[in-house]
Amino acid sequence: MSDKIVIFDVDEVLLSFWQAMKGEYQNFIGRILSNEEADATISDYLHNPMKYRDFGCYFEKTKVLQHLPAIDGMPEVVKRLRNEAGCDLAIVSAISSLPEVLEMRKQNLKEIFGDVFNPVVCIRREQSKEAVLREVVAGYDMSFFVDDNPRNLQAVEGIVTYRVWMANKYHQFIWDAIDHSRMSVLYNSRDILDYVLAKI
């Protein structure tokens, strides 16, 4: 066990999610969306998720979550954080509670990154990550949590040493609405590597 751990969310941190969701949503509604329409739909979904409940049920029955591609550069960053920086690595991600969906997620991660994450914790979307993160960081002198949703970072203040927002336009409205003065914002996989190396 190392004295430091980097904990990742999955969607839009390790794996590319929105593009896959856009494709399946187009299949669901039966037409192609322009980039502007897709952005507006994703924004509406994040503000009003219950409107898209039927699509959510449809999406979970697809095999998309078994084949999401890695965010550019993340496999190399994960490898270097483990082998060069000597960090333990973990995942705390919110996703469906369906066993088959959880299995697809774990297989997807294993195929791209190998067995480098321990633990891999997948909670239901409506659950807070607070209690899980408290358990995961126990015993570590230094901890990093990287998430694309600032609300998750806000919930774990005082639990992890460094809270890092993986910036994206879809969650900007949350970032702008909360006190993020004690969080860091990064923009790509290389930023994560440089940030961790500078802190340890």
C-alpha positions in Angstrom: 0.0 0.0 0.0 1.3 3.4 -1.0 0.9 6.5 1.2 -1.0 8.3 -1.6 -4.0 7.5 -3.7 -5.6 9.0 -6.9 -9.3 8.3 -7.1 -11.1 8.7 -10.4 -14.6 9.1 -11.6 -15.1 7.3 -14.9 -17.3 9.2 -17.4 -15.5 12.1 -19.1 -12.5 11.5 -16.8 -11.2 8.1 -17.8 -13.7 7.2 -20.5 -15.5 9.3 -23.2 -19.2 9.2 -22.4 -21.2 12.0 -24.0 -20.4 11.2 -27.6 -21.6 7.6 -27.1 -24.7 8.9 -25.4 -25.4 11.3 -28.2 -25.2 8.4 -30.7 -27.6 6.3 -28.8 -30.0 9.2 -28.2 -30.1 9.8 -32.0 -31.0 6.1 -32.4 -33.7 6.5 -29.7 -35.4 9.5 -31.4 -34.7 8.3 -34.9 -32.9 11.4 -36.3 -29.5 13.0 -36.4 -28.8 15.9 -34.1 -26.7 18.9 -35.0 -23.9 19.7 -32.6 -25.9 22.6 -31.2 -29.0 20.3 -30.7 -26.8 17.7 -29.0 -25.3 20.2 -26.6 -28.7 21.6 -25.8 -30.1 18.1 -25.2 -27.2 17.2 -22.8 -27.6 20.5 -21.0 -31.4 19.9 -20.6 -30.7 16.3 -19.4 -28.4 17.6 -16.7 -30.9 20.2 -15.6 -34.0 17.9 -15.9 -32.9 14.2 -15.9 -36.4 12.9 -15.2 -37.6 14.1 -18.6 -35.2 11.5 -20.1 -36.1 8.5 -17.9 -37.4 6.4 -20.9 -34.2 7.0 -22.7 -32.2 6.1 -19.6 -33.9 2.7 -19.5 -33.2 2.3 -23.3 -29.6 3.3 -22.9 -28.9 0.8 -20.1 -30.1 -2.1 -22.3 -27.5 -1.2 -25.0 -24.0 -2.5 -25.0 -22.5 1.0 -25.3 -21.0 1.0 -21.8 -18.9 -2.1 -22.6 -17.0 -0.3 -25.4 -16.5 3.4 -24.3 -13.1 4.7 -25.6 -10.5 6.1 -23.2 -10.1 9.9 -22.8 -7.1 10.9 -24.9 -3.9 10.1 -23.1 -5.5 8.6 -20.0 -4.1 5.1 -20.3 -0.5 6.5 -20.3 -1.3 8.8 -17.4 -2.8 6.1 -15.3 0.3 3.9 -16.0 2.7 6.6 -15.0 0.8 7.5 -11.9 1.1 3.9 -10.8 4.6 3.0 -11.9 6.5 6.3 -11.7 4.6 8.3 -9.1 3.9 5.2 -6.9 0.3 6.1 -6.4 -2.4 3.6 -5.6 -5.4 4.0 -7.9 -9.1 3.6 -7.3 -12.5 4.4 -8.9 -15.6 5.8 -7.4 -18.3 6.2 -10.1 -22.0 6.7 -10.2 -23.9 4.5 -12.6 -26.9 2.2 -12.9 -27.4 -0.4 -10.1 -28.2 -3.1 -12.7 -25.6 -5.9 -12.3 -25.2 -6.3 -16.1 -24.4 -2.6 -16.4 -21.9 -2.8 -13.6 -20.2 -5.8 -15.2 -20.0 -4.0 -18.6 -18.4 -1.0 -16.9 -15.8 -3.1 -15.1 -15.0 -5.1 -18.3 -14.6 -1.9 -20.3 -12.2 -0.5 -17.7 -10.2 -3.7 -17.5 -9.8 -4.0 -21.3 -8.3 -0.5 -21.5 -6.4 0.0 -18.2 -5.9 -3.6 -16.9 -6.3 -4.4 -13.2 -4.8 -1.2 -11.8 -7.7 0.1 -9.9 -8.5 -1.1 -6.4 -11.2 -0.7 -5.4 -13.6 -0.1 -8.2 -16.7 1.2 -6.6 -19.9 1.8 -8.6 -22.8 3.4 -6.8 -26.2 4.4 -7.9 -26.6 7.8 -9.6 -28.7 9.2 -6.8 -26.2 8.2 -4.1 -23.5 10.5 -2.7 -19.9 9.6 -3.1 -19.1 10.9 0.4 -19.3 7.8 2.5 -17.5 5.6 -0.1 -14.6 8.1 -0.5 -14.2 8.3 3.3 -13.6 4.5 3.3 -11.4 4.5 0.3 -9.0 7.2 1.6 -8.7 5.7 5.1 -5.0 5.1 5.9 -3.6 7.4 3.2 -1.5 10.5 3.9 -2.5 12.1 0.6 -5.5 11.7 -1.6 -6.7 13.1 -5.0 -10.2 12.9 -6.3 -10.8 13.7 -10.0 -14.4 14.1 -11.1 -16.2 15.9 -14.0 -19.1 16.9 -11.8 -18.3 19.7 -9.3 -21.2 18.8 -7.1 -19.4 15.5 -6.2 -16.3 17.4 -5.3 -18.3 19.8 -3.2 -19.7 16.9 -1.2 -16.3 15.5 -0.2 -14.7 18.7 1.2 -12.5 17.7 4.1 -12.4 14.0 3.1 -9.8 14.1 0.3 -6.7 16.2 0.3 -7.1 17.5 -3.3 -10.3 17.9 -5.2 -9.9 18.2 -8.9 -12.5 19.2 -11.5 -12.0 17.8 -15.0 -13.4 20.8 -16.7 -16.2 20.4 -19.3 -18.8 22.8 -20.7 -21.8 20.7 -19.6 -21.1 21.0 -15.9 -19.9 24.6 -16.1 -23.2 25.8 -14.6 -22.6 23.8 -11.5 -19.0 25.1 -11.2 -20.2 28.6 -11.5 -22.9 28.2 -8.8 -20.8 26.6 -6.0 -17.8 27.7 -3.9 -14.9 26.2 -5.7 -12.2 28.3 -4.1 -10.5 25.2 -2.6 -10.8 23.1 -5.7 -8.5 22.8 -8.7 -9.6 22.8 -12.3 -7.7 20.8 -15.0 -8.4 20.4 -18.7 -6.8 17.2 -20.0 -5.1 14.0 -19.0 -1.6 15.5 -19.0 -2.8 18.2 -16.6 -3.7 15.5 -14.1 -0.3 13.9 -14.3 1.5 17.2 -13.9 -0.7 18.2 -11.0 -0.2 15.0 -9.0 3.6 15.0 -9.7 3.8 18.6 -8.5 2.0 17.8 -5.2 3.7 14.6 -4.1 
